[in-house]
Amino acid sequence: MIPVGLSTISVFPKGVEDGFRLSAETGFDGVEVMVTTDSKTRSATRLREFAAEYDQPIMAVHAPTLLLTTMVWGRGPAIKLEKSAELAAELGCSTVVVHPPFRWQGRYALDFERVVRDTEDRYGIIIAVENMFPWRTGERNQRAYIPSTDPSEMDVEHATLDFSHCALSKRDSLELARDLGPKKLRHIHLTDGVAQHDSKVFDEHLLPGHGNEPVAEVLDWLVENDWDGQVIAEIKTRKAKTDRDRLRLLSETLDFAREHLRQQHEDDTGR
């Protein structure tokens, strides 16, 4: 059965422990830890404690590649990836998610594909490069990421597909899944997006089924191809006023995943 986890960033502005707790309360199979400025997200000891307390295995680590995490583990992006791989190996989880580099990140950007392959070999883990989206000024594509926003065009072994990013880049997500193939595609960020206008740069991370990406079709394709990667819900719940409201959004997302991964029977009888 394809495991369905929850990214801890999905409960923002709540903290990482709340991510474990709400994941357990909803019924997810585990969590993906987003490394942030919160020191607990970088502590293998604390993360293992949360995993044990809430019975939530750590499925993946997301490297601190956001602009808001510029100073986490220093400025060097190669060090951030190295530290993320070290943390994942120490936690015993299989996967690190990383974004492609920004154009201004110098040697790391030029050597990114080699660095990813070397780090995978050194730590024995999957580094799944996530698809991103163009930054636009009016009609102009600023080409903020190199070598590409699209991991199907990169010389890397593994990739993450994010539906919200597909919407922003006007990349059909089913087409991207097929271009990557079930061997290279190792990780899914379950979400959705609309982003119909060229000027729109807001990364929506809607609940699946609330945008215009073929999310259900991609999940069906995974099942048909006997895929053995991970699906991780990465939605925005920051407007939820209470835990009850947030749980409703998380439950809808998990139900969507279970339905289209054809897991209703297992979930009803096995949990």
KARA-V910864 format. One record per run of one state. SS is the DSSP state (~ for helix, > for strand, _ for the rest). FROM is the first residue (numbers start at 0). TO is the last residue. If there is no record, write none. Layout:
ss = [SS:SS]
from = [FROM:FROM]
to = [TO:TO]
This chain:
ss = [_:>:~:_:~:_:>:_:~:_:~:_:>:_:~:_:~:_:>:_:>:_:~:_:~:_:>:_:>:_:>:_:>:_:~:_:>:~:_:~:>:_:>:_:>:_:~:_:>:_:~:_:~:_]
from = [0:2:7:11:15:26:29:34:38:42:43:54:56:62:66:69:76:91:94:99:100:102:105:110:111:123:125:130:135:137:139:141:144:146:150:153:157:162:169:172:184:190:191:192:205:206:214:224:229:233:242:260:263:270]
to = [1:6:10:14:25:28:33:37:41:42:53:55:61:65:68:75:90:93:98:99:101:104:109:110:122:124:129:134:136:138:140:143:145:149:152:156:161:168:171:183:189:190:191:204:205:213:223:228:232:241:259:262:269:270]
